[in-house]
Amino acid sequence: MADILEVAALVEGGKASGGPPIGPAVGPTGVPIKNVVDTINEKTKDFKGLKVPVTILINKEDKTFEIKVSTPMASALLLKECGISKGSGEPTTTFVGDLSFEQILKIARMKRDSLNALNMKTCAKTIIGTAFSCGIKIDGKTAREVLKNVDDGQYDDQLAEGEN
């Protein structure tokens, strides 16, 4: 059985470097750090400006490697979509952004595989909950109002389209 080293790191999309934590972990294995960094940067280029979780799997015997990229945290995706750097310190009273329900669905589709959601409705509700904790409104309404609207079926058509 192959001897596999697993290295987990949080890197800025498209800007991984040979410094810590990647360089010191990969260097002793004999796998060229530049190749690993180049692969990570290629795979994370669409997440510029976001911290992206990556896992590097290195086969110590044949010096091959595989890079697995996870999606950034939902809060980071929401903040980027709003064009802001941080959420509200008082999310129930001080709002820092406003997204459309379509933008919520876009993020829900990005996170779908990593969320324990049975369907798009549950996935969207999870993202709406995160928007609530960040102080982000949706279509000019508070997250609580939108969650009630979702439960009442007001977004069913958009959610059905989001399933695809």
N, C-alpha and C positions, 0 to 999 in steps of 0.2 A: 504494500500500500504506500502511495506517495506521501512524502512528508510535506504538508501544506502549512504555510505561515499565513495567518489572516491579520491584516493591518486595517484598522478602522480609523478614518480621519474625517475632519470637517474642513473643507477647503472652499475658498471663494471661487465661484463659477468661472472657469477659463483662466484662473490665475494660480494654479497649484505650482509649488516650487520644490526644489530639492532639499530645502531646509526642513526643520522639524515640522510635523511628526513623520513625514514621508521618508526623507533622506536617511536619518539614523536607523529607521526600521528596515528599509529596503537594502541599503548599502552592504551590510554584512552577508546578504544572500548571494551576491555576485550578479544579480539582475541589474542591467544598466538603469540607473535612476532616471536619466533623461528620457528613456523610452516609456517608463511608467508615468512620469510627469506629463509628457506629450500626449499620452493616451487619455489621462485624466482630463487634461485641458480640452481635448477634442470632444470628449463625451459630456463635459459640463459647460461648454461655451454658450449654450442657450440660457444658462442661469447666471449670466453676468450680474455682479452686484449682490448675489445671494450666497449664503453659506450652504454648501451642499454636502450631505453625508456620502462618503465613498468607502467602499471596502476593497482592499487590494488582496487578492488571493495569489500567493506565490508558491509554485512547486519548486522546492529546494533542490530536487534531484535533477530535473531537466532545465531549470532556470526559466521556466515560462511563467506568465502571470495573466491574471484576468482581473478586470476592473468592474465592480458592480456599483452603479450610481443610484442612490435613492433620491426621491424628490425632497426639496427643502421643506421646512416646517410650514404648515398652513398659515401661521401668523406672518412669516416672512413673505409668502406669496401675496397675502392680502395687503401688506404694507407696500410692497413693490407695485402692485396694481393701483394703489392709491397715490403712489408717487411720494410717499413720506418715509422717514427713517425710523420712527418709533410710534408705538401706540399711545393711547391716553393713559395718564396716571389715575384718572377718575372716569372710567369707561361708561358709567351709568349717567353721568351728567355732562362731561366734556367730550365732545365728539371731534375726531381728527380727520375724518374722511367720509366719503359717501360713494358707494359702488352700486352698479346696476345689478339686478338679479342675474343677468347674463354673465357678468364678470364672476359672480359667485359660482355659477355653473361651470365656467371655464376652470376655476381653481378646483372645484369638486371633481371634474374629469381628470385633472392632473394628479390628484391625490387618491383617486378611486382605488387603485391597487393596494395602497398602503393603509387604507382605513378598513376597519371591520364593519362595513356597511353592506346591508343586504341589497339595497337598491339606490338609485340616484337620489331619491327623496331623503333617505337617511343620511347619505353622504353630504348632500346640500345642507341639511340641518346641522351637521357637525361643523361645516365651514361657517355657517351663520353664527353658531355658538362661539366660534373663535373670533369672528368679526365683533361680536358683542364684547368679548374680553379685551379687544383692541380699541374699542371706542369708535367703531366704524358703522355708519348707517348704511342701509340698503334701500335704494330707490327713495331716499329722503325719509325713511321710516327707521325706527329703532329695530334692532335685531329681534327683540321680543315680539314686536308687532308683526314682523315678517314671519317668524316661526308660527305665530297664530294663523297668519294667512296661508302658510304652507299646509298646516294641519286642516284648515277649512277648505283646502282644495283649490285655492285661487291661482296657484302656480302649476297645477297638474299638467297643462299642455306643454309648458316649457320644460318641466321635469321629464316628461315622456320623450321629448326631443333630445334631452341631455343623455338619455340612456344609450343613444347610438354613438 
